[in-house]
């Protein structure tokens, strides 16, 4: 049996964050998601792997901002 696709609301509950955080992470941090029409769908295994590799870390977000501003390495 294949893993089901889940909704924004379901992945937000799974991660314990708000829907707004999910949309922001899709846009700014590359949260693995697939758009089907107007809806975003997720595979829990993909999202869990993304979290484990530091995708949701605030530190990585600040480092990217500094690099874009020319203040990084």
N, C-alpha and C positions, 0 to 999 in steps of 0.2 A: 504494500500500500504506500502511495506517495504522500509526502507531507502536504497538508493543506495550506492554502494561502489565507492570511488573516488580515483584518482591517486595521486602520489607524487606531481606532479605539482599543482593539484587542492588544496591539503591540504596546500601546501606551500603558495599559494595565500590566502587561507582562514585565515592562521595564520600570514601572512605578513612577512614571513621569506624565506630564500633561500632553495633550494633543499638540499644543503649540510647540513644545520641545521636539516632538517627532518631525513636524514640518520644517522647523529650523535646522534640525540635524540632516534632513534630506538635502536641503538647500546648501548648507554651509560645511557639512562634515562628511558627506558621502554615505549616509546611512543607506544600506542596501535595500532598495524598494523598487517596485515595478508599477508603472502607471497603466491602468486599464480604464480607458475613457477618462472620466473625472476622478476616479478612485485610485488610491494608492494601496498596494497589496504587499505583504511581507511574508517571508519564510522565517520562522523563528530560529532555525539553525543558522541562517545567514546573519541575522541580527545578533544572535548570541556570539558568533565568531567575531563580528565587527566590534562588539563591546569588549571581548577578551583581548583584542589586539590594540585597545586604547582609542577606538574611534570616538568615544563619547568624552574623552578626557578634556577638561577645560584648559589644561596646560598646553596641549597640542594646538588648540584654537588660538591661544595668545601668541604662541611661537609663529604660527602662520601669519597672523596680523603684523607682527614685528618685521618679519621677512618682507612682506608686501610693502611695508612703509619704508623699507631701506634701513631698518635698525637692526636687522638680524645679522647672522654671521658674515 
